[in-house]
């Protein structure tokens, strides 16, 4: 039974010196570590892992989705951003291997809607705010950004010692020779196939064995995906956004009523951008800028900074969770109000991230009762993979790849071996809404990798990397980032302990108009009862595979800065410490 499936963990953190990877799948971790041992850097390993996960966890990720990447360069510690335009910050850097203008980056590849998919078009099809298309509808397919992100991550940040073909070879081998499907993955694979079937949809045969989802331990092969990966390795972005694969994408979308064209795929691009950050107790958390919900994580951390007594209340105590829940409600409401595609709207980032703004928001929190109801926008679930890498030079890559909800739409382009995302389900059909659908627009995006550095100013030494971290899981992600970060910073947990600890998920139910507080098994019953007394609607305990709603995270830290008993003299700054979430199949590996 589902409730009998436990995620108890007594893993030690992985400790190593020369390089480390942490992913949700052991075979993917092995592929990434192999790239590091062959002379590749963190960016090369990230692309190899992303491809391996596309093979081994197609119910969460793949070439039909989007990918976001934060890259830190140990040379200078500077952080700049690239939101995916074909040309980088300096064209010569892209073509002659110069790295003087490329230090540490945010590489974002989130696809846009088809140009023809305007609000007027949607209304002409009979869709409205009250009656949107099914989440599995072809109209929810946005241009897949993952392939472009993989290529640009390798070209802009990679070691240049390995070709894209060499980097993708591990994933190609897994797809051609097959692999045994892991236990948690098999559960989600079957669940998502069933969800599609219940909605009258059928997943493409490339991702099934004789019409069914593979069982745990069953060997699965995907020769169609192996072919696609080979073409991407040989031809780069044109191998995906033009030619056979592009035509297959357009064909399957068109047959299901979508309007994406070859021009939509061919013109896929993004722009130079800068990560956003906030300071918290001598550290700085870096997140993706809008259209991503990274802002929500920073708003949440800023609000919680106004409650210095949190540590004294005890980890996962009723006071601790009450303040956290109320802060999430405030941060998420702001995010859903202000977050959209910055190319289509003005976003007041400076005001929102000002400490005085969060101080004012924090004053709305009352300790003995829940706030009055707030009303944010639509919220849905998500399937994603998160992983991180730190190499022997100190470079780091924090990476998220996602098809959004399980297999996304479930549409599989003929002979390609991957499904197409349904990220467009996050658009609003309310005219004038900041996230209202428009042709060539990006939706509110949930996937967010993160980096943690010290909080030095520009006049001081370059900022030093403290951690690469992330927790996948749709709207859980900013909540997960902050929970595992506070586990380390406030309660002295090592990376594995920080991921093992029971989590909280604050969720808005659009149908009932209510907020729910989901408490994972391991949080005390007395805490749940006290939260109910304060007016929270509590689901407790959340057990078994339902614990997937709390996300699946990975952490690698540089040194043991989280250890409260370590003195400055006894700290081990060169040692890498890593943890991998017990709610997934994965592991951290180092050398």
N, C-alpha and C positions, 0 to 999 in steps of 0.2 A: 504493500500500500504506500501511497505517496507520503503519508505522515510518518512512516517508519524510516524514511530516507533521511539520515542525519548528516550534518556537515561539521561534526566535531573535529577540531584540529588541535594537534599538539606538535605542529611543525616547529623546528628551530628556524630562525632566519638564515638565509644563505649568506655566507660571508666569503669574500674573495678579494683579489687585488687587481687583476688585469682586465676584467671585463665582465659584464653581467647582463642577462636578459630575464625578463619576467613576463610570461604570457599565460593565457587561459588554456593552453594545449601543450603537453609535453613535446610532441613531435615538432610543433612550431618553435618552441624554445630551443630544441636541438638544432633546427635549421638556422636560427639566428646566431647561436653560439658558434656554429661552424663557419659562418661568414666572418665573424670577428677573428677566429683563429687563422683564417686564410688571408688576413691582412685588411679586411674591410673595416669600415668604421661604424659608428652607431646608426648613421643614416642608411648605409648599405644593408645592415642587419635588419633595420625596420622594414625596408621594402621586402626583403626575403621572408620575414615573419608575416607581414600582411598577406603576401601571396600564399604562404603555407596555411594560414588561417582561412583564407578563401576556399582552400581545398577541404580542410578538415572541419570547419564550422560554417558551412554555407547557409545554415539557418540563422546566422547572425551577421554575416559579413560577405564581402565579395566584390568583384569588379562591377557589379550592377549598382553599387552604392556610392557613398561619399567617404572621403578620408581627410582627416585634419592632423597636422603634424606640428609639434613644437620642437625646434632643434636648438641646442645650446652648444656653442663653440668654446672650448676651453682656452683658446688663444687669447681672447679679449674679454669674454663674458658679456659682450654687448648683445642686446636682443632687438632685432628688427623683424619686420613681418613681410610675408609675401602671400597675398590672397590670390594666388594662381594665375596671373597673366602669363602669356607665353614668354614675354621678355622679363628678366629679373631686374633687380635694382640697377645693375650696370651690365649692359649687353656684352661688353668685352669679358666680364667675369664668367659669363655663361659659355663663351666660345673658346676662351684661351686658358681655362683652368685657374685664372687669377682669383684669389679669395680675399683681396684687400677690402672689398666693399660688402663681403658676405661673411658675417661673423656668427651671429646666432639668430635664428629665424623662426617665424611662424609661417608654415606653409599650409594654406587652406584650400581645399578643393571641394566646394559645395556647388552642386549643379543647379541651374536655373530651370524654370518652366519653359515649355515650348513657347515660341514667340506668339503663336496664334491663340494661346490659351489665356485670354483676357477675361475679366469679370463679365463683360457683355456676352462673350462666347458661352461661359458657364451658365449664365441665366437663359440663354437661348436654348440650351439643352434641358432646361427645366430645373436646374439646381439652385439652391438658395441656402441661407444660413440655417433655416429650419430643415432643409432637405438636401444635404450635401451628397456627393457620390460616395459609394462604398469605399472604405479604406483600401480595398484591394483593386479598385478601378484603375484602368490604364491611364486615366487623366491625372492620377496621383504620381505618375512616374516623372521625376525630374532628371535632367541630364546627369548621368553617372559621373562623378568627379574623381573616383578612386584611381583609375588608370593614369590620369594626368598627374595626380598627386604622387603616385609611385615614381613615375618618370622624372618629375621635377625634383623630388627629394633626392634621388640618386644623382642627377646632374648638378644640382646646386650645392648640396651638402655632402655628397658622397666622397669617398677616398680617391676616386678615379683609378683605383687599382684593379677593379673588377668591372666587367661589362654587365649590362642589364641582363643579358642571357645567362651569365654565370650566377648572378644574384637570384634569378628566378628558377634556377635549375633544381634546387631542392624541392620547391613546390611542384614543378613539372614531374619529378620522380614520384612524389606522393600521389599525384593524380593518375599517372600512368600505371604504376605498380599496385596501387591501392594501399589502404591503411585500415586498421581496426577502429571502428567508431567508439569514442569514449562514452562513459555512462551518462554524464550530465548532458552532453551534446545529443546523445540518442533520445533522451527524454524530450528535449526542446524540438528536435527534428520532428518527432512524431506528433507533438502538440501542435506545431505550426502547420503540418500537413493536414491535421484534423480541422484546424481553424479555417483553412482555405476550403476544405471540402464542405464544411458547414455553411460557408458563404456561397456555395455553388461554384467554386473555383477548383481547378486541378493544377497541381504543381507539374512542371515539365518533367519528362521521363529522365532527362540527364541527371536529375537529383533524387531519383528513386531506384530501388532494386525490385524489379518485377512489379512495379506499381505501388510499392509500400516503402515506408521510411526504414532505413537500416536499423537493426537492433544493436544494442551495446555489444561490442566485440565482433560484430559482423564486418567483413572486409568490404570497403566501398572503393570503387574506381570511378574516375571521371575523365575519360579520354578526350571528351569535347573541351573541357576546361584546359587540359594539357595543351591541346592545339592552340587555344586562344592565348595562353601564357607564352607559348613559343612565338606566336606572331607578334605579341607585345614586346617580347625580348629582342626580336630581330628588327622590328620597324619602329619601336617607340610609340609615341602617341598616335601617329597616323595609322598604326596597326590596330587601333581600337576605334578611333573617332572617324575613320574613313574605311572604305573597302568592305570586306565580307562581314565583319562583326557589326559595323555601323548599319549596314543594310538589314542584317538580321534583327537588330534592335528596333529599327523603324518599322519593319514588317510586322513583328509580333505586337507592337503597340497599336499599329493601325488596325490590325485584325480585331483588336479588343476595344476599338472605339476611340483611341487616343489620336493626338494630332502632331506628335513630334516628327520632325523632318530631319533629313540628312544635314541640312544647313544648321539646324539647332545643335547637332552633335559637332559638326565641323568647326563651328564658331565658339565652342566652349572655351572660356577664359576666366581669369580672375585678376585681382589687382594687388598692388603692393599695399601692405597694411602693417600696423604696429600692434603688438600684444598690449593688453591692458593689465594693470596690476594694482595691488593694495598692500600696505605694510601692516604686519601684525606681529608685535612683540619681537622686533629686531630681525624679522624675516620679511620676504616679499613674495607673495603668491602671484604667479603669472597665468593668465587665462586668455582664451580666444576673445576677440572683440565681436560685436554684432556683425553678422546676423546670428551669431552663436549665443547660447545662454551662459557663457563664461561670466558675464556681468552679474548673474544671479549669485554665483559662488562668492564673488567679491563683496556684493551688497550684504550677503549673509554674514560673512566674516566681519565686516565693518559694524554691523548691528551687534553681533555677539561680543565685540571688543568693549562694549559699554556695560558688560556684566562681569567685572573682574572676580566676582565671588563664585563663578561657575566651578572652578577647580575644587573649592571647599565644599560644594554641595555633594560631590561624589559622582563618579562616572555612572551615567545612565540612571541617576536618581530621578525622582519625580520633578524636583526643581530644575535640574539640568535639562531634562527632556521637555518640560513645559516651555522654558525660555527658548530652546532650540526650535521647537515646533512653531511658536509664535514668530520667531525671526524668519523662519522659512516662509511662512505665510506672507509676511511683509515683503521679503525679497522677491518671491516668485510673483506676487501681484504686480510689483514694479516692473519686473522683467516682461511679463505678458502685456503690460501697458505700453512699455517704451521700446521693446526689442523688435526689430524688423530689418529689412535690407537697407543698409545705409545709402545705397545708390538711389533709393526711392523715398527716403524720409530722413529728417534731421533727428539725431539721437543725442540728448543732453548728457553725454558721458561725464563731463567734468563736474556737473552739478550732482549727478547721481553718486559719484565716487567720492565726493567731498565728505570728510569725516563729520562735519556739522550736520549734513543731511541725514546720515545714519544715526547720529545722536538724537535727532528729532524723531526719527522713526522708532528708535528704541524706547522712547518715552511712552509709546502707545502700549507697551507690554506691561500688564499687571500680573503680579505673581500669584494671586489667589484665584484667578478665573481667566478663561479663554476670552479673546477679543470677540467683538461682534463680527458677524459674517462679512467676508469680503468676496468679491466676484471677479475672478480672473477669466482669461479666455479658455479655449478648448485644451484639454489634456488627454493624451493617449499613451499607450505603452510603447516600449522600444526594445529591440535586440541589436546588440553592438558588440564589438570586441575592443578591449583596451590592452596595450602592452607598452613596455618601456625598455630602454637599453642605455647603458653607459659603457663606453669603450675604454681601452687602455690609455688613451690620451686625455680622458676626462670629458670628451664630447658626450652629449646626451640627446636622446630622441624620445619624445613622449607622443604616442600615436594612437589615434582612434579610427576605426574603419567600420562602416555600418550600412546595412540595407534597411534600417529603421525597424519595421515591425516583422520580426521573423524573416521569412523569405521576401519581405516587401509585398509587392503585388502578386508574387508567385508566377509572373510571366517570365518564361525562359526563352531567350532568343534561340532560334533553331541552330543546333550544332555548336553552341558557345559554352555551355556548361555552367552558367550562372543565372541567377534571377535578378529582376529589376526592382529597385527600391520603390517605396511609396512615401517618400519624404514630403510630397505635395499635400498629404493629408493634414499637415500642420498649417496650411493656409486658411485664412478666414474668407468667407464669402459675404461678409458684411461691408458694404460700400463705405469707404472712409476709414476703416480699421487700419492700424499701422501695418498689420500683417495680411492685408487684403491681397488676394491673388491678382497678378498682372503678368502679361507676357514678358518673358526673359527676366523674371524676378526670383530671388532666393527667399525661401520661407524662414520663419523662426527655426533655428537649428539647435538640436539638443546635444550633439556630440562635442565634448570638450576635453582635450588632454591638458595637463598642467605641469608646470615646473615651479620649484621653490628655490629661491636664492637668498643670500643675506641681503640686508637692506642698505648697503653702502650707497652714498651719493656719487654723482659723476666726478666730483673733485677728489674722491678717495680712490683706493685701489679698485680694479675691476670687480664686479660682483661675482661671488663664488657660488657655484651650484651646491645646493643642499640635498635636493631630491628631484626625481622624476616620478610623478604619481598620477593616478587616475582611477576612477570607478565608473564603469559603463552602466547604462540602465535608464535611458530616456530622461525624464524629468527628475529622476533620482540622482543624476550625476553631480550637480552642484552640492546637493545635500551629502552625498557620499564623500566628495572631496573634502568638505569641511569636517565631517565626522572623523575620518581617518587622520586628518591633519591635527585636529584637537586631541585625538587619542595619543599622538606622539608628543605634541608640544605641551599639553596641559597635564597629561597623566603618565608621561614617561614610557609609553609602550614602544617596543621595537617594531619595525615594519610588519613582521608577521603577526604579532599580537594586535597591532592596529587594525589589520584586516580581519582577524579572527573574531574580534569583539562584536557582540550583537548590535544591530543597527536599527535606526528609525527611518521610516519613509512617510513623509507628509504628502497626502494625495488629495487633490480636488476632484470630486465627482460631479460632472457637469449635469447629469440627469437630476440629481437630488439637490444640487446647489450647495453641497456641504463639504467641509474638509474632514478627512479621516486621518487618524494617526495609527499607522501600522507598526506594531512592535514585534521584533523578531524574538523567537524562542531564546531564552537565556536572560531576558529582562524580567525582573521580579513581578509577580502577580500584584503585590502591594503597590508597586509603581503604577501599573495599569489602572488599578482601582482609584488611586489618588488623582490621576489625570482625568478619569471620568468624573470624579467629584468636582473638578474645576471646569467642567463643561466640554471637554474634548470627547469626540466620538472615536473610541479606541477599538482596534482589532488586535486581539492578543489571545494566544500566542500564534504567530505566523510560523509554520513549520514546513518540513519536507521541501519539495521542489518549489512550493510557493515562495520560498525564501529568495528565489531569483529576483524578485521585485526590489531587493535591497542592493542589486548591482553586483558586479564582479570586478574587483580591483587588483592592481599591481603597484608595488612601490619599490624603488631602489633609492637608498640614501647614500650620500658621500660622507662617511664618518658617522659617529654615534652621538651627534649633537642632541638627540632626543633623550639621552640617558641622563637622568637627574643626579646620579651618583658619581658620574665621571667628572673629574676636575679638568681644567684646561690643559694641565700637563699630561694627564693620563689619556686624553682623547686620541682616537686613532683616525686622523683625517683622511688617510689614503685608502682605508678599508671600505669596501662597498658592502652594504647590508641590504638584503632584499627579502620581500615577502610576496606571496601569491595567494589569491583569495581561495579559501576552501569551498566556496559556493560554486566553483568552476572545476574543470578537469585539470587545470594547468599546474605549472611549477616555475620557480626561478632556478636558473642555472648560472654558474660562474666558473671562471678559471683564473 
